[in-house]
Amino acid sequence: MAIAFKGFLTDRDITIMATAAGRNPTQVKVADVMSTDIAYCLEDQEVEDAVQLMEARQIRRLPILSSENRLVGIVSLGDIAVHVGAREMAGETLSEVSRPATPK
């Protein structure tokens, strides 16, 4: 049975959607503060695809799904630098992820 992937909760979500909004993080439900517009890659995509998506969406962690849409892992900038051996690529990605975002 496949599990539907509905959202992702980060420390940033808790800070902005709960604490900064004046809500008590110990009393708010995850569904009320999680991000639902989730970027992800499939496990058989190239690392470059993940890097480009992380840069475009300015995210530091990327969920990885199987072809059956099951969560199989999460890739971080550190994973790219250490495990792929692409320190330069990770540095460039960090630079893009960290640049100030433009308002939507």
C-alpha positions in Angstrom: 0.0 0.0 0.0 1.4 3.4 -1.0 1.5 6.2 1.5 0.3 9.6 0.2 2.9 12.3 0.6 1.0 15.3 1.8 3.5 17.7 3.4 6.8 18.3 5.0 7.5 20.0 8.3 10.7 21.9 8.8 12.1 24.0 11.6 11.4 27.0 9.4 7.7 26.1 9.2 7.5 25.9 13.0 9.2 29.2 13.4 7.2 31.1 10.8 3.8 29.4 10.8 3.5 28.8 14.5 5.9 30.8 16.8 6.1 34.1 14.7 2.4 33.9 14.1 1.8 33.9 17.9 0.7 30.3 18.0 2.0 27.9 20.7 4.0 25.2 18.9 3.2 22.7 21.6 -0.5 23.1 20.8 -0.7 23.4 17.0 -1.2 20.4 14.7 1.5 19.5 12.1 -1.1 19.8 9.3 -1.7 23.4 10.3 1.9 24.5 9.8 3.6 22.1 7.4 4.6 23.1 3.9 2.3 21.5 1.3 3.8 22.7 -2.0 6.6 20.1 -1.9 9.4 19.8 -4.3 10.8 16.3 -4.7 12.9 14.0 -6.9 12.5 10.4 -7.8 15.2 8.0 -6.7 16.3 7.2 -10.3 16.8 10.9 -11.3 20.3 12.3 -11.6 21.9 14.3 -8.7 22.1 17.3 -11.1 18.3 17.3 -11.3 18.1 17.4 -7.5 20.6 20.2 -7.4 18.8 22.3 -10.0 15.5 21.9 -8.1 17.1 22.8 -4.8 18.5 26.0 -6.4 15.3 26.9 -8.1 13.1 26.4 -5.0 15.8 27.6 -2.6 15.6 24.5 -0.4 18.3 22.7 1.6 16.6 19.3 1.9 14.8 17.4 -0.8 12.5 14.4 -0.3 13.2 11.5 -2.6 10.3 9.3 -3.7 10.2 5.8 -5.2 8.4 5.2 -8.5 5.5 4.1 -6.3 5.5 7.6 -4.7 6.8 6.3 -1.4 9.2 8.4 0.6 12.6 6.6 0.4 14.9 9.3 1.7 15.9 12.9 2.0 18.9 14.5 0.2 20.6 17.5 1.8 23.4 19.8 0.6 25.7 18.0 2.9 24.9 14.7 1.3 25.7 16.1 -2.1 29.1 17.5 -0.9 30.1 14.4 1.1 28.6 11.4 -0.7 28.7 12.5 -4.2 32.0 14.2 -3.8 30.7 17.3 -5.5 31.9 20.0 -3.0 32.0 22.7 -5.7 28.5 21.8 -6.8 27.2 21.9 -3.2 28.9 25.3 -2.7 27.2 26.7 -5.7 23.9 25.3 -4.7 24.3 26.7 -1.2 25.0 30.1 -2.7 21.8 29.9 -4.8 19.7 28.5 -1.9 20.9 31.3 0.4 20.3 34.3 -1.9 17.5 36.6 -0.7 14.2 35.4 -2.1 12.0 37.8 -4.0 8.5 38.3 -2.6 5.7 36.2 -4.3 
